[in-house]
């Protein structure tokens, strides 16, 4: 057993988020095309007398340190299923925006699950880890897998899809947006209208596979964007600032309020990021590319984990 294990895990952007009508269980069927991007959190698991969580980095004061944190929940579920006590200290080095629509909390859950699995020497089969991820939340399985994938059901049923390399700028807003609140606003805005069954556009999937940024720009879409803009109208100014600075396309990332800008290359990313920061319409920017690998052991026994099964 190692003295500690550190796992790096990426953020995600939804290049297509198609949302169906609310189901009887309150969830929505999705066709969610995920792309992992090179903006990472790191979670370190170390032996402890009990389960504790600490956090550092931008907006760390907004991260819950109790059992509501998905990293803590991941450790608890894995320990329970393995007949162990969840005696672990989890330290989160946070760089993914908090409550920003980029699956930062989900990423931490996946990273903690993998770190604890390695720390405790469990070698849990991949299918079981993904089951735990799905129990934790709809976006958590993708955080474990990374790359690019189509998520169906609530987003947790993943089918890998091919993807070329794409460059992005992300504009971080002041404060967060509650994902449940955005879905409630989606339901309010679509009340009395027929909501079509969600599906991923074949043109988008083809553009993603080709690595053609112009083709992808023409097909990006997020059905939650009107709801996010309804709750946070100022995001429209951020979107306009990015496209005005030369971004090929812009959209709200997931449930927001982070906004995502597709650009042609790294030089364009730097220019768009500088313009966004100068515009005063966002708090900060991040530059990234994708697809990025999923949860990866970066410190501890061996390197990238090979998930058994």
Buried (B, 14 or more C-beta within 10 A) or exposed (E): EBEBBBBBBBBBBBBBBBBBBBEEEEBBBBBBBBBBBBBBBBBBBBEEEEBBBEBEBBBBEEBBBEEEBBBBBBBBBBBEEBEBEBBBBBBBBBBBBBBBBBBBBBBBBBBBBBBBBBBBEBEBEBEBBBBBBBBBBBBBBBBBBBBBBBBBBBBBBBEEBEBBEBBBBBBBBEEBBEBEBBBBBBBEEBEEEEBEEBEBBEEBBBBBBBEBBEBBBEBBBBBBBBBBBBBBEEBBBBBEBBBEBEBBBBBBBBBBBBBBBBBBEEEBBBBBBEBBBEBEBBBBBBBBBBBBBBBBBBBBEEEEBEBEE
